[in-house]
């Protein structure tokens, strides 16, 4: 009976330690994959920020071109009506130009806000990645396994003394 209990105690300690090591490795691998996914998402968010700025610049250019065309049509209509050089004509042209500039400014602001949101999202993903990498490095569980082995060795020693050193 004494040797069986002693062997069972040793086997239990070894299996417990192995289980802790395996669990730590699995947790570490999972956390590494989580970190890699978060880093990939951060790169995509950075790309989205760059695209938002580029698309905003294109939209601004298109709005400016459309405003230029509208200004030409407006000038032609005013000239045809004979009020191109009048105060009313100048006032209409100034109002149209102001509206066009306001639209272009709004487009730029929207693009900048979209880019900023993507950059913030990228930063959040990088924070997630760092947290996951910390989890990966701290979940190896070698100390827990060593503790199980030491505890098992202590119990085995006590049982050995109980059964064989009388």
Secondary structure per residue as TSV (DSSP state, phi and psi in degrees):
chain	resnum	aa	ss	phi	psi
A	1	X	-	360.0	-38.9
A	2	X	H	-63.9	-43.8
A	3	X	H	-68.2	-35.8
A	4	X	H	-65.1	-44.4
A	5	X	H	-64.7	-41.1
A	6	X	H	-63.5	-45.6
A	7	X	H	-64.5	-40.9
A	8	X	H	-64.3	-39.7
A	9	X	H	-64.0	-43.6
A	10	X	H	-66.0	-46.1
A	11	X	H	-62.0	-42.2
A	12	X	H	-62.0	-41.5
A	13	X	H	-65.0	-43.4
A	14	X	H	-65.9	-44.5
A	15	X	H	-65.6	-38.9
A	16	X	H	-62.5	-43.2
A	17	X	H	-65.6	-42.3
A	18	X	H	-63.4	-40.6
A	19	X	H	-62.4	-40.6
A	20	X	H	-66.2	-39.5
A	21	X	H	-64.9	-45.4
A	22	X	H	-61.9	-45.2
A	23	X	H	-61.1	-41.8
A	24	X	H	-63.4	-40.3
A	25	X	H	-67.4	-40.0
A	26	X	H	-65.2	-43.3
A	27	X	H	-64.1	-40.8
A	28	X	H	-63.7	-44.3
A	29	X	H	-63.9	-41.5
A	30	X	H	-63.3	-42.9
A	31	X	H	-66.3	-36.6
A	32	X	H	-64.0	-41.5
A	33	X	H	-64.9	-38.8
A	34	X	H	-62.6	-41.5
A	35	X	H	-65.4	-42.1
A	36	X	H	-63.8	-40.6
A	37	X	H	-64.3	-42.2
A	38	X	H	-65.0	-39.2
A	39	X	H	-66.3	-38.9
A	40	X	H	-64.0	-41.4
A	41	X	H	-63.5	-36.5
A	42	X	H	-64.3	-41.9
A	43	X	H	-63.0	-40.7
A	44	X	H	-64.3	-40.0
A	45	X	H	-64.2	-38.0
A	46	X	H	-64.2	-40.7
A	47	X	H	-64.0	-42.0
A	48	X	H	-60.8	-37.9
A	49	X	H	-63.7	-44.8
A	50	X	H	-64.1	-39.8
A	51	X	H	-66.5	-37.6
A	52	X	H	-61.7	-42.7
A	53	X	H	-64.4	-46.7
A	54	X	H	-61.6	-44.6
A	55	X	H	-65.3	-35.6
A	56	X	H	-64.1	-40.8
A	57	X	H	-65.5	-39.6
A	58	X	H	-64.6	-45.9
A	59	X	H	-62.4	-38.4
A	60	X	H	-63.4	-43.8
A	61	X	H	-63.1	-42.1
A	62	X	H	-64.3	-40.7
A	63	X	H	-65.1	-39.6
A	64	X	H	-65.8	-41.7
A	65	X	H	-64.1	-43.1
A	66	X	H	-63.8	-39.9
A	67	X	H	-63.8	-39.3
A	68	X	H	-63.8	-42.9
A	69	X	H	-64.3	-44.0
A	70	X	H	-62.2	-37.8
A	71	X	H	-63.7	-39.8
A	72	X	H	-65.6	-44.2
A	73	X	H	-62.5	-40.8
A	74	X	H	-64.8	-44.5
A	75	X	H	-61.9	-40.2
A	76	X	H	-64.1	-43.0
A	77	X	H	-65.6	-41.3
A	78	X	H	-65.8	-39.5
A	79	X	H	-66.0	-40.1
A	80	X	H	-64.6	-34.9
A	81	X	H	-83.6	-6.4
A	82	X	T	78.9	18.2
A	83	X	-	-119.0	17.2
A	84	X	T	-57.7	-42.3
A	85	X	T	-96.1	2.3
A	86	X	S	-80.1	169.0
A	87	X	H	-62.7	-37.7
A	88	X	H	-64.2	-43.5
A	89	X	H	-62.6	-44.4
A	90	X	H	-65.1	-39.4
A	91	X	H	-64.7	-42.3
A	92	X	H	-63.2	-42.4
A	93	X	H	-65.1	-41.0
A	94	X	H	-65.4	-41.2
A	95	X	H	-64.5	-40.8
A	96	X	H	-65.8	-41.3
A	97	X	H	-67.1	-39.7
A	98	X	H	-63.3	-42.0
A	99	X	H	-64.2	-40.2
A	100	X	H	-65.0	-43.7
A	101	X	H	-64.9	-38.0
A	102	X	H	-62.9	-42.3
A	103	X	H	-62.8	-43.8
A	104	X	H	-63.7	-40.1
A	105	X	H	-64.7	-40.3
A	106	X	H	-63.9	-40.9
A	107	X	H	-61.0	-45.4
A	108	X	H	-62.7	-43.1
A	109	X	H	-62.8	-43.4
A	110	X	H	-62.2	-42.1
A	111	X	H	-64.7	-42.1
A	112	X	H	-64.7	-39.8
A	113	X	H	-65.9	-41.7
A	114	X	H	-63.3	-42.2
A	115	X	H	-64.6	-42.7
A	116	X	H	-62.5	-42.6
A	117	X	H	-61.0	-40.4
A	118	X	H	-66.8	-37.9
A	119	X	H	-67.0	-38.8
A	120	X	H	-64.6	-42.5
A	121	X	H	-62.2	-40.1
A	122	X	H	-60.5	-44.2
A	123	X	H	-62.1	-39.7
A	124	X	H	-63.4	-41.1
A	125	X	H	-64.4	-39.0
A	126	X	H	-66.4	-34.9
A	127	X	H	-64.7	-42.7
A	128	X	H	-60.8	-41.5
A	129	X	H	-63.4	-43.5
A	130	X	H	-63.8	-41.5
A	131	X	H	-62.6	-43.0
A	132	X	H	-65.9	-38.7
A	133	X	H	-66.0	-38.6
A	134	X	H	-62.6	-42.3
A	135	X	H	-62.3	-40.5
A	136	X	H	-63.4	-41.8
A	137	X	H	-76.4	-24.3
A	138	X	H	-96.1	-0.9
A	139	X	-	-104.8	22.3
A	140	X	-	-72.7	-28.2
A	141	X	-	64.4	27.8
A	142	X	H	-67.0	-35.8
A	143	X	H	-66.0	-39.2
A	144	X	H	-63.6	-40.3
A	145	X	H	-65.9	-43.1
A	146	X	H	-63.0	-40.0
A	147	X	H	-62.1	-41.1
A	148	X	H	-62.7	-42.4
A	149	X	H	-65.0	-43.0
A	150	X	H	-65.8	-41.6
A	151	X	H	-62.9	-43.9
A	152	X	H	-64.1	-39.3
A	153	X	H	-64.8	-40.0
A	154	X	H	-64.5	-43.9
A	155	X	H	-64.5	-41.8
A	156	X	H	-62.8	-40.9
A	157	X	H	-63.8	-42.4
A	158	X	H	-61.8	-42.1
A	159	X	H	-67.9	-38.8
A	160	X	H	-60.4	-46.9
A	161	X	H	-63.2	-35.7
A	162	X	H	-67.2	-42.9
A	163	X	H	-91.5	-30.4
A	164	X	H	-117.0	-12.8
A	165	X	-	-117.1	75.8
A	166	X	-	-99.2	360.0
